[in-house]
């Protein structure tokens, strides 16, 4: 396993769920920008991801995973997976919203 994959996997294993962590980054990410992230948690409504280069967490709603339908959590990228993401904006609660690039 290469050092980057190992680091991202360690982050995924140490983070219980991104929902319990406030954003560390004060600067908002620009809509439409692409970032690399690691899947840290799975939920029926989507994925929790950590963007290590930005030191922040975000969320991918199920429809934003580039699939027409999913049959459950087994269809999601597993925890520890590295994914390429696009910023969609922020929710009313300032949660970073993302889509998975396919």
N, C-alpha and C positions, 0 to 999 in steps of 0.2 A: 504494500500500500504506500502511495507517495505521501510526503509530509503534509501537503494541503488536505488530502482526503482524511488523513489521520487526525489532523487538527479539527476539521469540520465534524468528524464523527465524535470526537471528544466533546465538542460543544453540544452536539445533539444529545449525547448521553448524559451530560451534566445538567441540562436545562429540562426541568420537569414539564413546563408548559409556558409558552411565551405570554399567555394571558396574565400571568402573575408578575411580569416584569415591566416596569415603566420604560418608555423609550429613553435611550441614553443620548441620542443625538438631538440637539436643539434645532438644527437647520433642517427644514423640510426638503425632501427629495423632489426634484422636478418631475412633473407628469411626463410620461413617455420615455424616461431614461431607463436603461437596462442595467441590472445588477445581478451578481451571482449570490445565491443564497443556499442555505442548507435547511432541509425539512426537520423541524424539531418536535412537532406534534401533529396528530391527525384527529379530525373531528368529522362527524357526519356532514357538517356544513362546509368543510374545507380543510386547508392546511395552515399550520403555523410555521413560519420560516424565520430564520435569523440571517441577516445580511452582515457577515463579518467585517467587510471593508467599511461599512457604514455604522457598525456597532449599534444596530437597531433591529427590532422585530417587526414583522408584518403578517398579513393574512391574505390567503388566496381563497376566495369563495369557490365552491365546487364548479359552477359554470365557467370560471376563469381558468380552468385547467386544460382547456383546449380539447375537451372530449364532449361528444354529444350527450352521453349518459354514462353514469357509473353504476355499478351494481353493489357498491359498498367500499369499505375502507381498503379491501384487497386491491382495488383498482387504482388507489392513490400511490404516488411515489413513497417508498418506505422512509421512515425516520433515518436520517443520516445521508439521504440522497442530496446531491448537489444539483440545483436547478437554476436555469437562467430565467430571470423575472423582469417584467416591465411594470413601472409605477403607474397606477391608475389614479391615484390621488389619496385623500384622507377622509375617513368617516367623520361624522359629527363629533365623535369622541376622540378624534385625532389618531385613530388607528390607521396605520399605513395599509393601503389596499393595493394588491398586486395581481398580475396574471402570470401564468407560466407560459413561456415561449415554447412553441412546438416546432 
